[in-house]
């Protein structure tokens, strides 16, 4: 666990039902906002594509092989991040989301730092991620944290692929 003032970064599951419910809420906000930004806004979780709806409704199953980190302010989940299970000394960071009211407080940086520490413990040598090109603040954050743009491994042209050594 990492503690930064009022924010604690904890592995999930493990902090009781409030963190679990909060994780689903954060994932819902992430996916609904992403669909809106892609020009494919949906009214609610039930209208998300199957894969994303499954993450929101049952994160325990969706991320069974991955590490999920949750940022807590007291008992409230205010940020999340998923680190994929290592494969050939490589992991991927995905689903980084901070509740809008907690942005600008270093939550995302703390989540990424905790993810990188976990990757180092797991013997990962490289961490990759992909981010929508219009999320310029996120791209800038990743660059400040040592990620560099790399050749895309994804077919979707609006994604920027980045990686860094652990």
SEDOMAR-719280 format. One record per residue: residue in three letters; y, x, z of N, C-alpha, C in turn. Coordinates in nm, 2 decimals. Atoms other than C-alpha are relative to their C-alpha. Last residue first. Layout:
+---------+--------+--------+--------+--------+--------+--------+--------+--------+--------+
: residuo :   n_py :   n_px :   n_pz :  ca_py :  ca_px :  ca_pz :   c_py :   c_px :   c_pz :
+---------+--------+--------+--------+--------+--------+--------+--------+--------+--------+
:     ALA :      Y :      X :      Z :      Y :      X :      Z :      Y :      X :      Z :
...
+---------+--------+--------+--------+--------+--------+--------+--------+--------+--------+
***
This chain:
+---------+--------+--------+--------+--------+--------+--------+--------+--------+--------+
: residuo :   n_py :   n_px :   n_pz :  ca_py :  ca_px :  ca_pz :   c_py :   c_px :   c_pz :
+---------+--------+--------+--------+--------+--------+--------+--------+--------+--------+
:     UNK :  -0.01 :   0.03 :  -0.14 :  -0.06 :   1.08 :  -1.54 :   0.01 :   0.13 :   0.08 :
:     UNK :   0.11 :  -0.07 :  -0.07 :   0.03 :   1.15 :  -1.90 :   0.02 :  -0.04 :   0.15 :
:     UNK :  -0.04 :  -0.12 :  -0.08 :   0.25 :   0.90 :  -2.07 :  -0.12 :   0.06 :   0.07 :
:     UNK :   0.10 :  -0.06 :  -0.09 :   0.22 :   0.62 :  -2.32 :   0.06 :   0.12 :   0.07 :
:     UNK :  -0.05 :  -0.12 :  -0.08 :   0.42 :   0.38 :  -2.53 :  -0.12 :   0.05 :   0.08 :
:     UNK :   0.10 :  -0.06 :  -0.09 :   0.35 :   0.11 :  -2.79 :   0.05 :   0.13 :   0.06 :
:     UNK :  -0.03 :  -0.14 :  -0.01 :   0.64 :  -0.10 :  -2.92 :  -0.11 :   0.05 :   0.09 :
:     UNK :   0.03 :  -0.07 :  -0.12 :   0.53 :  -0.45 :  -3.02 :   0.03 :   0.15 :  -0.02 :
:     UNK :  -0.11 :   0.01 :  -0.10 :   0.70 :  -0.66 :  -3.28 :  -0.03 :   0.07 :   0.13 :
:     UNK :  -0.11 :  -0.09 :   0.04 :   0.46 :  -0.55 :  -3.56 :   0.12 :   0.00 :   0.10 :
:     UNK :  -0.12 :   0.08 :  -0.01 :   0.15 :  -0.71 :  -3.40 :   0.12 :   0.09 :  -0.02 :
:     UNK :  -0.03 :   0.06 :   0.13 :  -0.15 :  -0.51 :  -3.52 :   0.14 :  -0.07 :   0.00 :
:     UNK :   0.00 :   0.15 :   0.00 :  -0.17 :  -0.30 :  -3.20 :   0.05 :  -0.05 :  -0.14 :
:     UNK :   0.15 :   0.03 :   0.00 :  -0.26 :   0.07 :  -3.16 :  -0.02 :  -0.15 :  -0.01 :
:     UNK :   0.05 :   0.13 :  -0.05 :   0.10 :   0.17 :  -3.25 :  -0.15 :  -0.01 :  -0.01 :
:     UNK :   0.05 :   0.08 :   0.11 :   0.19 :   0.53 :  -3.28 :  -0.07 :  -0.12 :   0.05 :
:     UNK :   0.11 :  -0.06 :   0.07 :   0.37 :   0.65 :  -2.97 :  -0.04 :  -0.09 :  -0.12 :
:     UNK :   0.06 :   0.08 :   0.11 :   0.69 :   0.57 :  -2.79 :  -0.10 :   0.08 :  -0.08 :
:     UNK :  -0.06 :  -0.03 :   0.13 :   0.73 :   0.78 :  -2.48 :  -0.06 :  -0.09 :  -0.10 :
:     UNK :   0.08 :   0.05 :   0.11 :   0.67 :   0.69 :  -2.11 :   0.08 :   0.03 :  -0.13 :
:     UNK :   0.08 :  -0.10 :   0.07 :   0.83 :   0.91 :  -1.85 :  -0.09 :  -0.05 :  -0.11 :
:     UNK :   0.11 :  -0.03 :  -0.08 :   0.97 :   0.66 :  -1.60 :  -0.10 :   0.09 :  -0.07 :
:     UNK :  -0.05 :  -0.06 :  -0.12 :   1.31 :   0.65 :  -1.76 :  -0.12 :   0.05 :   0.09 :
:     UNK :  -0.05 :  -0.13 :   0.04 :   1.14 :   0.57 :  -2.09 :   0.05 :   0.08 :   0.12 :
:     UNK :   0.12 :  -0.08 :   0.03 :   0.95 :   0.28 :  -1.93 :   0.04 :   0.14 :  -0.04 :
:     UNK :   0.06 :  -0.03 :  -0.12 :   1.28 :   0.15 :  -1.79 :  -0.12 :   0.09 :  -0.02 :
:     UNK :  -0.08 :  -0.10 :  -0.06 :   1.45 :   0.17 :  -2.13 :  -0.06 :   0.04 :   0.14 :
:     UNK :   0.03 :  -0.12 :   0.07 :   1.16 :  -0.02 :  -2.29 :   0.08 :   0.12 :   0.06 :
:     UNK :   0.13 :  -0.05 :  -0.04 :   1.19 :  -0.28 :  -2.02 :  -0.03 :   0.13 :  -0.07 :
:     UNK :  -0.01 :  -0.05 :  -0.14 :   1.56 :  -0.32 :  -2.07 :  -0.13 :   0.06 :   0.04 :
:     UNK :  -0.06 :  -0.13 :   0.00 :   1.51 :  -0.34 :  -2.45 :   0.02 :   0.06 :   0.14 :
:     UNK :  -0.02 :  -0.02 :  -0.14 :   1.27 :  -0.63 :  -2.43 :   0.05 :   0.14 :   0.02 :
:     UNK :  -0.12 :   0.06 :  -0.04 :   1.33 :  -0.72 :  -2.80 :   0.02 :   0.02 :   0.16 :
:     UNK :  -0.12 :  -0.08 :   0.03 :   1.07 :  -0.47 :  -2.90 :   0.13 :  -0.05 :   0.04 :
:     UNK :  -0.07 :   0.06 :   0.12 :   0.79 :  -0.65 :  -2.72 :   0.13 :   0.07 :  -0.02 :
:     UNK :  -0.11 :   0.09 :  -0.04 :   0.61 :  -0.41 :  -2.49 :   0.07 :  -0.05 :  -0.12 :
:     UNK :  -0.07 :   0.05 :   0.12 :   0.28 :  -0.22 :  -2.52 :   0.11 :  -0.10 :   0.05 :
:     UNK :  -0.05 :   0.13 :  -0.01 :   0.14 :   0.01 :  -2.26 :   0.06 :  -0.05 :  -0.13 :
:     UNK :  -0.07 :   0.06 :   0.11 :  -0.05 :   0.33 :  -2.23 :   0.05 :  -0.14 :   0.04 :
:     UNK :  -0.02 :   0.14 :  -0.01 :  -0.16 :   0.55 :  -1.94 :   0.09 :  -0.05 :  -0.11 :
:     UNK :  -0.10 :   0.05 :   0.08 :  -0.32 :   0.89 :  -2.00 :   0.01 :  -0.15 :   0.03 :
:     UNK :  -0.10 :  -0.11 :   0.05 :  -0.52 :   1.12 :  -1.78 :   0.12 :  -0.06 :  -0.07 :
:     UNK :  -0.06 :   0.03 :   0.13 :  -0.71 :   0.86 :  -1.57 :   0.10 :   0.11 :  -0.04 :
:     UNK :   0.03 :  -0.10 :   0.10 :  -0.92 :   1.01 :  -1.29 :   0.05 :  -0.02 :  -0.14 :
:     UNK :   0.12 :   0.04 :   0.08 :  -0.93 :   0.70 :  -1.08 :  -0.03 :   0.10 :  -0.11 :
:     UNK :   0.12 :   0.00 :  -0.09 :  -0.70 :   0.85 :  -0.81 :  -0.13 :  -0.03 :  -0.08 :
:     UNK :   0.03 :  -0.14 :  -0.03 :  -0.45 :   0.94 :  -1.09 :  -0.12 :   0.00 :   0.09 :
:     UNK :   0.07 :  -0.06 :   0.12 :  -0.47 :   0.58 :  -1.22 :  -0.03 :   0.15 :   0.03 :
:     UNK :   0.14 :   0.05 :   0.00 :  -0.40 :   0.45 :  -0.87 :  -0.07 :   0.06 :  -0.12 :
:     UNK :   0.07 :  -0.07 :  -0.11 :  -0.09 :   0.67 :  -0.84 :  -0.15 :  -0.05 :   0.00 :
:     UNK :   0.02 :  -0.14 :   0.04 :   0.03 :   0.56 :  -1.19 :  -0.08 :   0.07 :   0.11 :
:     UNK :   0.10 :   0.00 :   0.11 :  -0.01 :   0.19 :  -1.09 :  -0.04 :   0.14 :  -0.04 :
:     UNK :   0.13 :   0.02 :  -0.07 :   0.18 :   0.25 :  -0.76 :  -0.11 :   0.00 :  -0.10 :
:     UNK :   0.04 :  -0.12 :  -0.09 :   0.46 :   0.41 :  -0.95 :  -0.13 :  -0.02 :   0.06 :
:     UNK :   0.05 :  -0.11 :   0.10 :   0.46 :   0.13 :  -1.21 :  -0.04 :   0.12 :   0.08 :
:     UNK :   0.13 :   0.04 :   0.05 :   0.48 :  -0.13 :  -0.93 :  -0.05 :   0.10 :  -0.10 :
:     UNK :   0.10 :  -0.02 :  -0.10 :   0.76 :   0.06 :  -0.76 :  -0.14 :  -0.04 :  -0.05 :
:     UNK :   0.02 :  -0.15 :  -0.02 :   0.96 :   0.09 :  -1.08 :  -0.11 :   0.03 :   0.10 :
:     UNK :   0.08 :  -0.04 :   0.11 :   0.92 :  -0.29 :  -1.14 :  -0.03 :   0.15 :   0.01 :
:     UNK :   0.13 :   0.06 :  -0.01 :   1.04 :  -0.37 :  -0.79 :  -0.09 :   0.05 :  -0.11 :
:     UNK :   0.10 :  -0.11 :   0.00 :   1.34 :  -0.13 :  -0.80 :  -0.15 :  -0.05 :   0.00 :
:     UNK :   0.03 :  -0.05 :  -0.13 :   1.59 :  -0.39 :  -0.68 :  -0.11 :   0.11 :   0.00 :
:     UNK :  -0.10 :  -0.10 :  -0.04 :   1.75 :  -0.47 :  -1.01 :  -0.02 :   0.06 :   0.14 :
:     UNK :  -0.02 :  -0.11 :   0.09 :   1.53 :  -0.78 :  -1.05 :   0.12 :   0.09 :   0.04 :
:     UNK :   0.03 :  -0.12 :  -0.06 :   1.44 :  -0.98 :  -0.74 :   0.02 :   0.12 :  -0.10 :
:     UNK :  -0.08 :  -0.02 :  -0.12 :   1.59 :  -1.31 :  -0.83 :  -0.02 :   0.13 :   0.07 :
:     UNK :  -0.14 :  -0.03 :   0.03 :   1.44 :  -1.29 :  -1.18 :   0.09 :   0.03 :   0.12 :
:     UNK :  -0.07 :   0.12 :  -0.01 :   1.08 :  -1.26 :  -1.04 :   0.15 :   0.03 :  -0.03 :
:     UNK :  -0.07 :   0.01 :  -0.13 :   0.94 :  -0.93 :  -1.16 :   0.08 :  -0.13 :   0.00 :
:     UNK :  -0.10 :   0.11 :  -0.01 :   0.68 :  -0.91 :  -1.43 :   0.06 :   0.01 :   0.14 :
:     UNK :  -0.10 :  -0.04 :  -0.10 :   0.45 :  -0.63 :  -1.56 :   0.11 :  -0.11 :   0.00 :
:     UNK :  -0.05 :   0.12 :  -0.08 :   0.17 :  -0.81 :  -1.74 :   0.10 :   0.04 :   0.11 :
:     UNK :  -0.04 :   0.13 :   0.07 :   0.02 :  -0.49 :  -1.88 :   0.04 :  -0.10 :   0.11 :
:     UNK :  -0.08 :   0.08 :  -0.09 :  -0.05 :  -0.12 :  -1.79 :   0.04 :  -0.13 :  -0.08 :
:     UNK :  -0.12 :   0.06 :   0.05 :  -0.32 :   0.04 :  -1.99 :   0.06 :  -0.08 :   0.11 :
:     UNK :  -0.03 :   0.14 :  -0.04 :  -0.58 :   0.29 :  -1.88 :   0.12 :  -0.06 :  -0.07 :
:     UNK :  -0.13 :   0.07 :   0.04 :  -0.72 :   0.61 :  -2.03 :   0.00 :  -0.14 :   0.06 :
:     UNK :  -0.12 :  -0.06 :  -0.07 :  -0.97 :   0.87 :  -1.90 :   0.13 :  -0.07 :  -0.04 :
:     UNK :  -0.02 :  -0.13 :   0.06 :  -1.24 :   0.75 :  -2.16 :   0.13 :   0.06 :   0.05 :
:     UNK :   0.09 :  -0.02 :   0.11 :  -1.20 :   0.39 :  -2.04 :   0.03 :   0.13 :  -0.06 :
:     UNK :   0.00 :  -0.12 :   0.07 :  -1.03 :   0.32 :  -1.70 :  -0.11 :   0.00 :  -0.11 :
:     UNK :   0.10 :  -0.09 :  -0.04 :  -1.01 :  -0.04 :  -1.60 :   0.00 :   0.12 :  -0.09 :
:     UNK :   0.13 :   0.02 :   0.06 :  -0.69 :  -0.20 :  -1.71 :  -0.10 :   0.10 :   0.06 :
:     UNK :   0.05 :  -0.13 :   0.06 :  -0.39 :  -0.18 :  -1.48 :  -0.14 :  -0.02 :  -0.05 :
:     UNK :   0.14 :  -0.02 :   0.02 :  -0.22 :  -0.52 :  -1.42 :  -0.03 :   0.14 :  -0.06 :
:     UNK :   0.03 :  -0.10 :   0.10 :   0.13 :  -0.56 :  -1.28 :  -0.15 :   0.01 :   0.00 :
:     UNK :   0.14 :  -0.03 :   0.02 :   0.30 :  -0.81 :  -1.05 :  -0.02 :   0.09 :  -0.12 :
:     UNK :   0.02 :  -0.08 :   0.11 :   0.63 :  -0.90 :  -0.89 :  -0.15 :   0.02 :  -0.02 :
:     UNK :  -0.12 :  -0.01 :   0.08 :   0.79 :  -1.13 :  -0.64 :  -0.02 :   0.09 :  -0.12 :
:     UNK :   0.03 :  -0.09 :   0.11 :   0.49 :  -1.26 :  -0.44 :   0.12 :   0.00 :  -0.10 :
:     UNK :  -0.03 :   0.05 :   0.14 :   0.63 :  -1.42 :  -0.13 :  -0.03 :   0.11 :  -0.10 :
:     UNK :   0.12 :   0.06 :   0.05 :   0.46 :  -1.34 :   0.21 :   0.02 :  -0.05 :  -0.15 :
:     UNK :   0.06 :   0.08 :  -0.10 :   0.73 :  -1.10 :   0.32 :  -0.13 :  -0.05 :  -0.05 :
:     UNK :  -0.12 :   0.01 :  -0.09 :   0.87 :  -0.98 :   0.00 :  -0.04 :  -0.09 :   0.11 :
:     UNK :  -0.03 :   0.10 :  -0.09 :   0.55 :  -0.89 :  -0.19 :   0.13 :   0.02 :   0.08 :
:     UNK :  -0.11 :  -0.03 :  -0.08 :   0.49 :  -0.69 :  -0.50 :   0.03 :  -0.12 :   0.09 :
:     UNK :  -0.09 :   0.10 :  -0.03 :   0.14 :  -0.75 :  -0.64 :   0.11 :   0.05 :   0.09 :
:     UNK :  -0.09 :  -0.03 :  -0.11 :  -0.09 :  -0.50 :  -0.80 :   0.10 :  -0.11 :   0.01 :
:     UNK :  -0.12 :   0.08 :   0.00 :  -0.39 :  -0.60 :  -1.01 :   0.08 :   0.04 :   0.13 :
:     UNK :  -0.08 :  -0.01 :  -0.12 :  -0.66 :  -0.35 :  -1.09 :   0.12 :  -0.08 :  -0.01 :
:     UNK :  -0.12 :  -0.08 :   0.00 :  -0.90 :  -0.44 :  -1.37 :   0.06 :   0.00 :   0.14 :
:     UNK :   0.03 :  -0.14 :   0.02 :  -1.26 :  -0.54 :  -1.41 :   0.12 :   0.09 :   0.02 :
:     UNK :   0.11 :  -0.04 :  -0.08 :  -1.23 :  -0.90 :  -1.28 :  -0.02 :   0.15 :   0.00 :
:     UNK :  -0.02 :  -0.14 :  -0.03 :  -0.89 :  -0.95 :  -1.44 :  -0.11 :   0.06 :   0.09 :
:     UNK :  -0.07 :  -0.06 :   0.12 :  -0.95 :  -1.28 :  -1.61 :   0.01 :   0.15 :   0.02 :
:     UNK :   0.10 :  -0.01 :   0.11 :  -1.20 :  -1.39 :  -1.34 :   0.06 :   0.08 :  -0.12 :
:     UNK :   0.11 :  -0.08 :  -0.06 :  -0.97 :  -1.33 :  -1.04 :  -0.11 :   0.02 :  -0.11 :
:     UNK :  -0.02 :  -0.15 :   0.02 :  -0.67 :  -1.44 :  -1.25 :  -0.12 :   0.08 :   0.05 :
:     UNK :   0.11 :  -0.07 :  -0.07 :  -0.81 :  -1.79 :  -1.28 :   0.01 :   0.15 :  -0.02 :
:     UNK :   0.08 :   0.09 :  -0.07 :  -0.55 :  -2.05 :  -1.39 :  -0.11 :   0.07 :   0.09 :
:     UNK :  -0.08 :   0.07 :  -0.10 :  -0.28 :  -1.80 :  -1.50 :  -0.09 :  -0.08 :   0.09 :
:     UNK :  -0.05 :  -0.10 :  -0.09 :  -0.52 :  -1.56 :  -1.68 :   0.08 :  -0.07 :   0.12 :
:     UNK :   0.11 :  -0.04 :  -0.08 :  -0.71 :  -1.85 :  -1.84 :   0.05 :   0.10 :   0.11 :
:     UNK :   0.02 :   0.11 :  -0.10 :  -0.38 :  -2.00 :  -1.97 :  -0.11 :   0.04 :   0.10 :
:     UNK :  -0.11 :  -0.01 :  -0.10 :  -0.31 :  -1.66 :  -2.14 :  -0.01 :  -0.11 :   0.11 :
:     UNK :   0.01 :  -0.13 :  -0.07 :  -0.64 :  -1.65 :  -2.32 :   0.10 :   0.01 :   0.11 :
:     UNK :   0.12 :   0.00 :  -0.10 :  -0.64 :  -2.02 :  -2.41 :   0.00 :   0.13 :   0.08 :
:     UNK :   0.13 :  -0.04 :   0.06 :  -0.29 :  -2.01 :  -2.57 :  -0.11 :   0.02 :   0.10 :
:     UNK :   0.01 :  -0.15 :   0.04 :  -0.03 :  -2.17 :  -2.34 :  -0.13 :   0.02 :  -0.08 :
:     UNK :  -0.02 :  -0.02 :   0.14 :   0.00 :  -2.55 :  -2.35 :   0.00 :   0.14 :  -0.05 :
:     UNK :   0.11 :   0.07 :   0.07 :  -0.15 :  -2.62 :  -2.01 :   0.01 :   0.02 :  -0.15 :
:     UNK :   0.12 :  -0.09 :   0.00 :   0.09 :  -2.36 :  -1.86 :  -0.11 :  -0.06 :  -0.08 :
:     UNK :   0.07 :  -0.03 :  -0.13 :   0.39 :  -2.57 :  -1.95 :  -0.12 :   0.08 :  -0.02 :
:     UNK :  -0.06 :   0.07 :  -0.12 :   0.64 :  -2.68 :  -2.21 :  -0.06 :   0.03 :   0.13 :
:     UNK :   0.10 :   0.10 :  -0.04 :   0.55 :  -2.42 :  -2.48 :   0.06 :  -0.07 :   0.13 :
:     UNK :  -0.01 :   0.06 :  -0.13 :   0.80 :  -2.20 :  -2.66 :  -0.10 :  -0.11 :   0.02 :
:     UNK :   0.11 :   0.09 :   0.00 :   0.68 :  -2.03 :  -2.98 :  -0.01 :  -0.07 :   0.14 :
:     UNK :  -0.04 :   0.12 :   0.08 :   0.99 :  -1.84 :  -3.08 :  -0.11 :  -0.11 :   0.00 :
:     UNK :   0.07 :  -0.01 :   0.13 :   0.84 :  -1.51 :  -2.96 :   0.03 :  -0.12 :  -0.09 :
:     UNK :  -0.06 :  -0.11 :   0.07 :   1.09 :  -1.51 :  -2.67 :  -0.06 :   0.02 :  -0.14 :
:     UNK :  -0.14 :   0.04 :   0.04 :   0.97 :  -1.86 :  -2.57 :   0.07 :   0.11 :  -0.08 :
:     UNK :   0.01 :   0.09 :   0.11 :   0.61 :  -1.74 :  -2.57 :   0.13 :  -0.05 :  -0.05 :
:     UNK :   0.04 :  -0.08 :   0.12 :   0.70 :  -1.44 :  -2.36 :  -0.01 :  -0.09 :  -0.12 :
:     UNK :  -0.11 :  -0.07 :   0.05 :   0.89 :  -1.66 :  -2.11 :  -0.03 :   0.08 :  -0.13 :
:     UNK :  -0.09 :   0.10 :   0.05 :   0.60 :  -1.89 :  -2.06 :   0.12 :   0.06 :  -0.06 :
:     UNK :   0.05 :   0.06 :   0.13 :   0.36 :  -1.60 :  -2.03 :   0.09 :  -0.10 :  -0.06 :
:     UNK :   0.01 :  -0.11 :   0.11 :   0.56 :  -1.41 :  -1.77 :  -0.04 :  -0.06 :  -0.13 :
:     UNK :  -0.14 :  -0.03 :   0.04 :   0.65 :  -1.72 :  -1.57 :   0.00 :   0.10 :  -0.11 :
:     UNK :  -0.05 :   0.12 :   0.07 :   0.28 :  -1.83 :  -1.56 :   0.14 :   0.03 :  -0.05 :
:     UNK :   0.07 :  -0.01 :   0.14 :   0.17 :  -1.48 :  -1.46 :   0.05 :  -0.12 :  -0.09 :
:     UNK :  -0.06 :  -0.11 :   0.07 :   0.42 :  -1.49 :  -1.17 :  -0.05 :   0.02 :  -0.14 :
:     UNK :  -0.14 :   0.04 :   0.04 :   0.31 :  -1.83 :  -1.06 :   0.07 :   0.11 :  -0.08 :
:     UNK :   0.01 :   0.10 :   0.10 :  -0.06 :  -1.73 :  -1.07 :   0.14 :  -0.04 :  -0.05 :
:     UNK :   0.04 :  -0.07 :   0.12 :   0.02 :  -1.42 :  -0.87 :   0.00 :  -0.09 :  -0.11 :
:     UNK :  -0.12 :  -0.07 :   0.05 :   0.21 :  -1.63 :  -0.61 :  -0.03 :   0.08 :  -0.13 :
:     UNK :  -0.09 :   0.10 :   0.06 :  -0.09 :  -1.85 :  -0.56 :   0.12 :   0.06 :  -0.07 :
:     UNK :   0.08 :   0.05 :   0.11 :  -0.31 :  -1.55 :  -0.50 :   0.08 :  -0.10 :  -0.08 :
:     UNK :  -0.01 :  -0.11 :   0.11 :  -0.05 :  -1.38 :  -0.28 :  -0.07 :  -0.05 :  -0.12 :
:     UNK :  -0.13 :   0.01 :   0.05 :  -0.02 :  -1.71 :  -0.07 :   0.02 :   0.11 :  -0.12 :
:     UNK :  -0.02 :   0.10 :   0.10 :  -0.40 :  -1.74 :  -0.05 :   0.15 :   0.00 :  -0.06 :
:     UNK :   0.01 :   0.14 :  -0.03 :  -0.46 :  -1.42 :   0.15 :   0.05 :  -0.09 :  -0.12 :
:     UNK :  -0.10 :   0.03 :  -0.09 :  -0.35 :  -1.06 :   0.11 :   0.01 :  -0.15 :   0.03 :
:     UNK :   0.01 :  -0.06 :  -0.12 :  -0.66 :  -0.91 :  -0.04 :   0.11 :  -0.03 :   0.10 :
:     UNK :  -0.02 :   0.09 :  -0.11 :  -0.68 :  -0.98 :  -0.40 :   0.00 :   0.08 :   0.13 :
:     UNK :   0.04 :   0.14 :   0.00 :  -0.48 :  -0.79 :  -0.52 :  -0.14 :  -0.01 :  -0.04 :
:     UNK :   0.11 :   0.03 :   0.10 :  -0.37 :  -0.44 :  -0.44 :  -0.03 :  -0.15 :   0.02 :
:     UNK :   0.14 :   0.01 :  -0.06 :  -0.04 :  -0.43 :  -0.24 :  -0.10 :  -0.02 :  -0.12 :
:     UNK :   0.08 :   0.01 :   0.11 :   0.32 :  -0.32 :  -0.32 :  -0.15 :   0.01 :   0.05 :
:     UNK :   0.13 :  -0.08 :  -0.02 :   0.54 :  -0.40 :  -0.03 :  -0.08 :  -0.02 :  -0.12 :
:     UNK :   0.10 :   0.02 :   0.11 :   0.91 :  -0.50 :  -0.08 :  -0.12 :   0.09 :   0.03 :
:     UNK :   0.06 :   0.13 :  -0.03 :   1.15 :  -0.53 :   0.22 :  -0.11 :  -0.03 :  -0.10 :
:     UNK :  -0.09 :   0.09 :  -0.06 :   1.24 :  -0.16 :   0.23 :  -0.08 :  -0.13 :   0.02 :
:     UNK :  -0.14 :  -0.05 :   0.04 :   1.00 :   0.01 :  -0.01 :   0.10 :  -0.10 :   0.06 :
:     UNK :  -0.10 :   0.08 :  -0.06 :   0.64 :  -0.01 :   0.12 :   0.14 :   0.05 :  -0.03 :
:     UNK :  -0.13 :  -0.06 :   0.00 :   0.35 :   0.11 :  -0.08 :   0.10 :  -0.09 :   0.06 :
:     UNK :  -0.12 :   0.08 :   0.00 :   0.00 :   0.00 :   0.00 :   0.12 :   0.09 :   0.00 :
+---------+--------+--------+--------+--------+--------+--------+--------+--------+--------+
***
